[in-house]
Every structure is written in structure tokens, then in C-alpha cells.
């Protein structure tokens, strides 16, 4: 049996959260995991600057 593309993307969250993530990921042409990492990196840079680690 094939796993749904958006199944298991979020460890915690509702089915609605997973559906929203799938729509956003498709919009940006990324996987859900790639989008989450991109958002983390972008937000971190916004808060702490590009050279913060």
C-alpha cells in the first residue's frame, strides 16, 4: 500500500494542518519537509541575521 504524499509530514498537528502544508508545498514546488526547513531558516535569518548560527 502506498503512503499518501502528505502523510506523516507533521509529527503533531491535525489532518487540516497536513492539508494546508501540502497546498503550500505544492505552491512553492517543494516537499513539505523542504518547506518547513525553508521557513525555519527564513524566520531565523529574519530574527537573528544571516550570519547567526
Secondary structure, DSSP 8 states (H G I E B T S, - for coil): ----TTTTS-SSS-HHHHHHHHHHHHHHTS-HHHHHHHHHHHHHHHHH-TT--
